[in-house]
Amino acid sequence: MRPRSLGARIVAAFVVLALAAWLAIGATMFVILRGLDATATTSALADISQTFLVRFSNTAGQRDLQAIVAEIRSGVADSGTTIHVLRANGRLADLGDSGGGPEPADAITIPADSTRGRTISGSVTYTDGQQHLYAATVLRSPSAAGTGPRAIILSRVDQSGAEALRDVLRSLPIVILVTLIVGGPLAVVLSRSVSGPLRRLASAASNVAVGADEPVPLEGPSEVRDLTDRFNAMAAELAATRASESELLANLRHDLRTPLTVISGFAAALSDGTATGEAAARAASAIEEEAGRLEALVEELGAIERLRMGADGIHPEPTDAGALLHAARERFESSASARGVTVAVDEPAEGWPTFAADKLALDRILANLIGNALAVVASGGEIRLSARDLPGYPGLVGSAVALTVSDDGPGFPPGGPGRAFERFYRGDPARTGQGSGLGLAIVMELARAHGGTATAENLSPHGARVSVVLPVVPGAGS
């Protein structure tokens, strides 16, 4: 069963890693110590055989050889050492006694080029079924005549494995203790360095639901810090959205109160008979007008979401910018004249640009921009419409077209151009009038649906300019 918490998983991983490390260290120590023990045993046997090298060279016969071997055996009897004499023909010498103990089950070969005094060591199975370590010291070179003793072989049962295991079992607890002393706190610190910031992040995430937006400290590994930084950015954006929504609700309450008051008042007048004749007709007309205003407001509220969800897809068709702007001027000429405002179209010297765009979307873009301008331009003021080709624009691929609406009204308030296209933003009432603050947001979404964008700026000494930049081919934005 896997641990559920991250801290427990880190500790468990440390335990598994420690066990694997201890096993690897123990195995490595065993192999090294076994080799060292085997080398030490064969070296000790070689030292003993070298001691009697001169005595063997002076033996005069079988009886002397037996005496020397017997003397050697008595000296090493307590160490479990067996002694055999190897003749030149490769067979063991028969010394006429039974004290030699077990013999090699396989022949021990002395290299032909071995010189006197050379020691050959190794491991071989003996007749007792055990593995023996041996040291064979050459007593005479192959060139020496006769079939007498060629080498003396001293052997002991191979205990190197058992000795190495005992050494490992004595040393490994120290390794384990050091690992626990050093690695245990490191595992705890690592666990806390990761799980601590994550717990704070989880706590902050639960507090977001109740409106707490205090940023989480950037702590822990870089990945956790990156996650925390993104969470803080998300929480800040969510807080800003909540504030904007609160502002929107306040604006909606304000925008809804006036038409509802008018509708309620005139409806009551019609109901109780106060409004009769021409007064009744005016009341009905006012109710119809305010109901239309409410319907337009509700439509604006749903327009952006439909655009973002793709419900209002665009249908591009070839468009002449000149014809588009002149049609928009004619559509608003009557209402502009009633306000004493002039709507003019700037004729470009190089000719009108052409591009592909959705006609209904373009009509709504220009309607929103001209409608916003009419709401703030005073009598005697002017609104100018223009269009121009752009060989390139940041964020767009290929050629683009800029549609611009300028006015000589009060302009945007400080900071307004940068926030003009936010979906819930309403600037100075002198600029936004009685609108809901969604008109320019809809303009931006329509521009983005074509792969373009929109910009807003103030003019000097007063006035504002809003431009919609669209690619010549829709969807060519980066």
N, C-alpha and C positions, 0 to 999 in steps of 0.2 A: 504494500500500500504506500503510495507516494505521499510525502508530507504536503500539506495544503498551503502553508505559508511560505513566502519567499525565503525568510530567514532560516526556517527549518530545512528547506531544500539546499541552501548554501552550506549549512552545517553538515547535512547528510552527504553532500558532494565532497566536503572536506574529509569526512570520515572514510568514504570510499577511496578517495585519492591517497589518504594516509595509509590505509590498509594495502593498497597496491604498491605504494612506495616502500612500506616495510617488507613486503614480500620480495620486491625486487632487490632491496638492500640485503636481506637475509640470504637470498639465492646467490647474489654476487659475492658476499662474504664467504659463503660455504665453498663456492668453487675456488676462490683465491686461497682460503685457509687450507682446503684439502690439498691443493697443489704444494703449498708451503710445507705442510706436515709430511707429505710423501717425499719431498726433496730433502727435508731434515732427516728422515729415517734412512734413506739411501745414502746420504752423506755420512751419517754415523756408522753405517755398515762398512762403507768404503774406508773410513778412518781405522776401524778395527782390522780390516784385512791388510791395510798398508803397514800396520804395526808388525805383522808377522811375515812380511814379504821377504826380508833378508833371511829369516830362519828357514823358510821353505827352500830358498836357493841353496842352502848348505846341507840339505837332507841327503843322507847317503843311501837310504833304502826305505823299504815299506815300513819297517819297525819305527824308524825315526819320524816318518810322515804321520803314522798313527799317534805317536806320542805328542807331536806338535798339535795335531787336530784335537786330541783329547784335552790338551792344556787350554786351547782356545775355547772349547766348549764349556769347560768348567768355569772359565772366566766370564762367559756371557750367558750362562745358564739361566740366571734370574731375569734376563731381558727377553726370553722367548726366541732367541736367535738360533736358527739352524745353520749348520756348516756342512758343505759338501765340496769335494774336490773333483774338478772336471778334467778328464784326460784329453790328450791331444786328438784322440779319435772321436771326441764328442760325447763319450759315455762318462757316467759318474764313476769315480774310483771306488772299488770295494775295499774298505779299510778293515774289514773283518770284525766290525762291531755293529751294534744296533742303536747307537746313540745319535745317528744322523737325523732322525725324525723323518717327517714327510719329505718326499722328493718332488722335484718339478714334474708335473704331468706332461708338459711339452718340453722339448729340448731347448736349452738356452744356447744360442749361437754366439760364438766369439768371432768377430770380424777377422778375416784373414790378414789384414794389414795391422792388427793390433800389436803394439810393442810392449815389452815388459814394463809392468807398473801401471799400465792403463786400466782404468776402472769403467766397466759398462754397467749401467743400472737400468732398472725397469720394473715391470710388474708381470707376473705369470701365475697361472693356477697350479697349485700343488696337489699331491695325491690325497690330502685331507679335505679336498673340495673347497678350500678357501683361497682367496687371492693373496699372494705374497709379494712384498717388495723385496728386491734383491740388489746386491752389488757384487759383481764378478770382477775380481782383480786378476789381470794377466800375470802369470808367474814366469812365463818364458815366451819368446816370440815364435812364430810359426817356423822360422828357419832353423830353430834348434832341433837337433837330432833326437830320436827316441820317441817313445809313446808314453812318457811319464806325465806328471801333473802339468796341465796347461793353465788352469785358473782355479782359484778358490772362490766359492760362492757362499755368501752370507745372506740370509733372508729372515724376514719377520712377517707375521700375518699383517696384512694391510689394515691398519686401524685409522688411516687418515680421514676417512669419512666420519667415523664416530668422534674423532678428536675435533674435526672441523665443526661438527654439529654442536658439540659441547661449547666450543669457543663462541659460536654464533648465539647460542642460547644465553651465554654469559654477557655478550655485548649488545644484543638486540634490545633488551629492556632499557638500556641507556639511550639508544637511538629513539625508542618510542617515547621515553620520558622527555627528551629534548624536543621532539616533534610536538608533543602535547603542550609543553611549556611555551614554545614559540608559536606554533601554528594555531593552537586553540584560541588565544586572544585575537590573533589575526583574523580567524574565521568569524569571531563574534563582531569585531570592528567592521569587517567587510559586510557582514549581514546587516548591521545597523546602518552603515553608510548608504546602503541601497534601500532597505525596508523603511528606514525612518522617513526619508523624503517622500517615499511612495505613500506611507500612511498619512503624512501631512497633505499630500496631493489628494488622496481619497477623501479626507475630512473636508478639504476645501471644495471638492466636487459636490459633496453632499450639502455644503452650505450655499452653493450657487443657487440651488432650488429655492432657498428662502431669501435670496437677494443679497447675500454677503459677497462682496467682490474684492476682499483684501488680497493682494498678490501673495503667492507662495514664495518663500525664500528659495533662491537658486542654490541648492546644495546637492551633494552626492556625485556619482560618476557623471561623465559628460553626457551619456545617453539620458540619464535621469534629469540632468539639468536642462537638456534640450526639450524633453517632454514637459518639464515644469514651465519652461519659457513659453512653449506653445499653449499650454493650458492657461497661463496668465494672459496671453494675447487673446485667447478665445473668451476668457471670462471678462476681459476689458471690453471686447466687442459686444458681448452679450449685455453687459451693463449699459453700454452706449445705446444698444438697440432698445433696451427697456426704457431708458430715459427718453429716447425718441418716440417710442410708443406712447409713453405717458404724455409727452408733448402733443403727439397726434390726437390722443383722446381729448386732451384739453381743447385743441383746435376744433375737433369735431363737435364737441359740446357747444362751442361758440358758434360754429357754422350752422349747426342744426337748430340752435335756439331761435334764431331770427325767422327762418321760414316756418318753423313750427308755431311760433307765436302769431305770425301773420295768418297762417291757415286756421289756427284755433280761434283767433278773434273773429275773422270773417265767417267762419263756419257757425260760430255762436250767433252772430248777427243775422245770418240767414235762418238759423233755427228758430230764434225767438221773434222773428218778423221785424227786427229793427231795420234791416236793410231791405228796401223794397224798390221796385222800379229800376231806375238807372243805378242806384246804389247797390242793388242786388247783382246787377250785371258786372259792376266794378269788383264786387266781392268775389264773384265766381272767377273773373279774370285773374285776380290776385292769387286766389287759391291755386288755379291752374299753373300760374307762373312759378309760384314757390314750390309746388309739387315737381315741376320740371327741374328746378334747381336741385331738389333733393335727389331726384333720379340721376342727374348728371354726377352728383357727388358720389353716389353709390357705384356708378359705373367706373369712375376714376379709381376708387378703392380696389376694384377687382382687376383693373387693366394690367397693372404691373405683374401680379402673380400669374395671370394668364400668359403674359409674354415670357416670363422666366420658365414656366412649365412647358412652353412650346405650343400651347393651345392656339395662339394666334400666330400661325406661320405666315411668313412673308411670301409674296408672289411677285417677283421682279418683272418689270416690263420696261422697254426703252423709254427714257424720259428726257425731255428737253427742259433744261433749267429755266430758260426764259419764259416758256409757256407756263411752267409750274408757278413761277413767282408772280407773273401777271394775273393768273387766275386767282391766286391767294389775295392779291391787292384788290381785285374786283369784289371778292367775297366779303372783305371787311371794309370796303369803301363807305358803305352806307353808315355803319355803326361808328366808323372813325369820324365821318363828317358830322354826325350828331354830337360828337364830343369836341369838335373843333380841332381834330388831329388830322394831319396829312400822312398818307401812306404812299411812299414813292419807291420805284424800282430803279436801281442803278444799272445803266446799260454798259456792259463791258466793251472795251475797244476791240478786243481780240475775238469777239463772238461768244455766244452762249455755249457752255459745256453741255455734253450729253452723257448720260450714264444709265444704268439699270437699277431700278428700285421699285418697291411696292407703292402703288399710287395712293392707296388709302392711308398707309403709314406716313407718307410724305405730307398728305393733307392734314393729318393729325399733328405732325411735328410743327408745321407752319402755323396751324390754328392755335396750338398751345403757346408758341413763341409770340405771335402777334397779339393774342389775347392777353398774355402777361404784360406786354408793352402797353397796350391800350389802357390797362387798369391803372398805370402809374404816370403816363404822360399827360401833362396838363394841357388845357386848351391852348391852341397855337403851337403846340409841339409837333414833332415829326418822327415818323418811323420809316426806316429805309431797309429795303430788301436787296440782297445782292448774292451773286454766285460766282465762283472762280475755280479754275482748274488748279490742282496741286500735283506736281510731278512725283512727289513722295511725301509721306507723313509718318512720324514715329509710331510704330505698332501696326502699320498697315503695309500690305504688300502691293506694289504697283501704284498706278495713278489713282488719284482721289479727287473728289469734288467737295467744296466747302459751301454750304448754304448758310447765310448770315442774316440775322435780324438785329438792327441797331436802333436805339432810341435815345432821345435827349432828356429822359426822365431823371429821377434822383440817383439812379445807380444802385448797386448792391451795397449793403452795410459792410463795415469792416469784417473781413473773414468770410463774407458771403459768397464770392466767386468760387472759393474752394469747396463750399458745401452746397452750392446751388442745386446739384443734382441728387442730393440725398433724398431718399424717398419720404422721409418724415420732416424734412427741414422746412421751416418757414422763417424767412429773415424779417427785416423791418416791415411792418404793416404798410408803410408808405410804398414799399416795393411790391409786396405780395397781395395787397388789397384784401378782398374777402375770400381768396382762393384757399384750397385745402393744403397747399404745399406739395401736391403730387404732380403738377403739370410738367415741370422740368425733369422729374424722375422718370416719367413716361417717355419724354423726349430721349433721354439717355438710353432707356431700354430698347426703344425702337431703333436707335442708331446702332446699338450693339447687336441687335438681331440682324442687321445688314453687314456686320463685321466692322462697323465704324465706331465713332465716339462723338462726344460733344464737349465744348469748352465755354466758359463764361468769363467775362472781364469787364472792368469799369473803364469808362472813357473820360478823358480830361477835356474841359473842367467838370463835366457832369454827363451822365448818361451811362448806358450799358450796351454790351454787344455779346450776343450768344451765337456761336457757330456750331453747326452740325457737319461733321466730316464723314463722308461716306465713300467707300471704295467704288471705283467705276464698275467693278464686278462684285456683286454682293457676296459676303462671306470671305473676302480676301484678307481679313484682318489676321494678325499673327496670333 
